[in-house]
C-alpha cells in the first residue's frame, strides 16, 4: 500500500527470512545497491538517497560506461 501511495516506480524487494540481508550485510533500512553488469555490488547506500543529485547521477553514469 505504501509503494502505491507514494507512486514508486522501481522494484521493492522484501526478504522476510533475512538471509539476503545477512549476505549483503544490510544494517539499515532503506538500503540501496548499485550493481555492475556482472551483478557485483559497486555502491551501497544506507539510508535515503536523492537519486537525481548530480554526484549520484555521475556515479550511475560511470557504472553504465564500464
ZAKEFI-111046 format. One record per residue (C-alpha): residue number from 1; z, y, x. Coordinates in steps of 0.02 Angstrom, whole numbers, plus 50000, padded with zeros to 5 digits. Layout:
residues N
[NUM,[Z,Y,X]],
...
This chain:
residues 66
[1,[50000,50000,50000]],
[2,[50043,50120,50144]],
[3,[49873,50093,50227]],
[4,[49781,50127,50065]],
[5,[49888,50279,50026]],
[6,[49854,50354,50198]],
[7,[49669,50304,50188]],
[8,[49672,50222,50359]],
[9,[49500,50159,50409]],
[10,[49549,50044,50552]],
[11,[49619,49868,50562]],
[12,[49805,49843,50546]],
[13,[49861,49679,50621]],
[14,[50027,49602,50574]],
[15,[50117,49462,50665]],
[16,[50269,49406,50564]],
[17,[50304,49263,50686]],
[18,[50319,49385,50832]],
[19,[50225,49278,50959]],
[20,[50090,49410,50988]],
[21,[50222,49546,51006]],
[22,[50308,49440,51138]],
[23,[50147,49401,51230]],
[24,[50096,49584,51244]],
[25,[50275,49650,51266]],
[26,[50271,49762,51114]],
[27,[50430,49865,51122]],
[28,[50395,49994,50988]],
[29,[50301,50018,50828]],
[30,[50171,50080,50817]],
[31,[50091,50012,50974]],
[32,[49906,50030,51011]],
[33,[49799,49942,51139]],
[34,[49628,49983,51206]],
[35,[49538,49828,51267]],
[36,[49390,49816,51383]],
[37,[49234,49715,51345]],
[38,[49320,49558,51413]],
[39,[49469,49580,51298]],
[40,[49588,49636,51436]],
[41,[49715,49772,51395]],
[42,[49663,49930,51485]],
[43,[49777,50055,51399]],
[44,[49936,50030,51300]],
[45,[50017,50167,51197]],
[46,[50189,50151,51117]],
[47,[50213,50274,50976]],
[48,[50093,50384,50884]],
[49,[49930,50442,50961]],
[50,[49815,50586,50915]],
[51,[49654,50489,50936]],
[52,[49546,50645,50930]],
[53,[49629,50731,51079]],
[54,[49510,50768,51223]],
[55,[49606,50664,51351]],
[56,[49614,50514,51235]],
[57,[49429,50526,51193]],
[58,[49391,50539,51379]],
[59,[49488,50378,51412]],
[60,[49392,50289,51274]],
[61,[49227,50353,51343]],
[62,[49275,50288,51516]],
[63,[49307,50114,51448]],
[64,[49146,50113,51346]],
[65,[49046,50162,51501]],
[66,[49110,50014,51602]],
